[in-house]
Amino acid sequence: MARSNRKLIPESRQALEQWKYEIAAEFGLPVGGAGATNTDAEFAGELGAMGASQGSGGSWRYLTSRENGSVGGEITKRLVAQAEKDFLL
């Protein structure tokens, strides 16, 4: 079965991008790039530290598959927790 990255709610793209960078900062991963400017001020210093020095387009490519997967897994975990919370209300 083919997989698709199509968003069911296109407006969620920006929120998911912001979440991705915030989670990476929480995990101490050195990422930067276009999404870093849209994050909370609390993480701005951490996120901008490596992105500017490693060229354009962010630095996700410098991370291991495990590091990138941990960010995606945490996003999924938080989305499921939010859905469960909303369902129970």
Secondary structure, 3 states (H helix, E strand, C coil): CCCCCCCCCCCHHHHHHHHHHHHHHHCCCCCCCHHHHHCCHHHHHHHHHHHCCCCCCCCHHHCCHHHHHHHHHHHHHHHHHHHHHHHHC
